[in-house]
Amino acid sequence: MRELLPLLPVLEQYKADSRLIVHLKSEVRNLSGILQSIQEELGAFDYEELQHRVLLLEARLHACLQKL
């Protein structure tokens, strides 16, 4: 039993770390849900879609400038 005494603080720290990990997982889940809601509100464009839209707008701008 004496050999196990030094392990008790390690076990307690492990339990505390496990609880913290469970809490952080819950926070990440909540944050993911919030971010998903924001993304849905903003139209959920990915980077390639936005880049394509920028290129189209630039082309339209250049066409307008040519007419002027």
PyMOL commands that set and color helices and strands:
alter all, ss='L'
color gray80, all
select helices_A, chain A and resi 2-4+7-42+47-67
alter helices_A, ss='H'
color red, helices_A
deselect
rebuild
show_as cartoon
